[in-house]
Amino acid sequence: MASTLTSMRDAAQVARFHVVKAVRTRTLIFMVSIYVIAAAGIAWIFRGIIHELEKNAANLLHVPVTDTPGAMIDTLREQGDLASTLEALVPEPELLQWALDLPILTVSHFWMALGTLPFLAAAAGAEIISPAIKDRSLRFELVRTGRLELVMGRWGGQAILMMFATLMSIVGPWVIGVFFMANQPPVLQGTTLLLVTPRLIAWSLPFLGLGVACSQLTANTNAARTLALGAVVGTWILWGTLKAPWLTDHAPIVSDILSPLVPQAYMTGLWGPGNGWLVSATVLTGLGLVFMLSVFPFFRRRNL
């Protein structure tokens, strides 16, 4: 028990040092900027999509076209145009109604972040160990703690930074929704964005684990980043393969066995009202740890 507590304390200290270092070197500012810009860009694109839908609806109804999108959101809901647009993001019929009740930028922020956050998380994770292997600075930390504690601490510290960046990213869609669209209540827009943020954080953890795993494999940061991004692409390809009709029809047992190991299997579980998303979030956190530790036996034996 004492050794376990010591190990946990050491990992916490490594995580704390990692966060403090990111703040001092302004790495955190850069990371937050990337997240905010990505979220704002997605929100602006969907603002344009809504504007085009409203122009079409205004022409059909022979009413003036508004310069600011959002004024005809209720009309788009009644005509089914909004539902048709959201079906591309929310394919599950039982989850579509909940999406229709939320601000459009909250829905777009969540579903588009499912595609962007894995790459951001994996790229960030790929950079947390490789540089220290290359310049041998890792040896100074290993004088005071073990390799497992080091890896766990770095993963935990990067997860904290990623949580903060994901939280701050909601500023982008909130500003665009409140100041560049009509009929988007600030409080409702902000609370719903906060509602989906913990779900996106949980979604990022497996891909952060992939990045940290790749960072343990090589001292070349660019190679680690390339491996991590390739691994993310590989998960999407594997997920598409496991859901392909030719596999589910002829070898369903393969799909049943491998699907739980792919993060994409829990995407829809993160969406919806209530606390049901916590189950998927717990599994995704576990996958993050599994991915990160999958190559630790190699890292434990390598000459640093």
Secondary structure, DSSP 8 states (H G I E B T S, - for coil): -HHHHHHHHHHHHHHHHHHHHHHHTTHHHHHHHHHHHHHHHHHHHHHHHHHHHHHHHHHHHT----SSTTTTHHHHHHHTHHHHHHTTT---HHHHHHHHTS-HHHHHHHHHHHHHHHHHHHHHHTTSSHHHHHSSTHHHHHTTS-HHHHHHHHHHHHHHHHHHHHHHTTHHHHHHHHHSSSS--HHHHHHHHHHHHHHHHHHHHHHHHHHHHHHHH-S-HHHHHHHHHHHHHHHHHHHHHHT-HHHHHH-HHHHHHHGGGSGGGGTGGG-SSSSTHHHHHHHHHHHHHHHHHTTHHHHHHS--
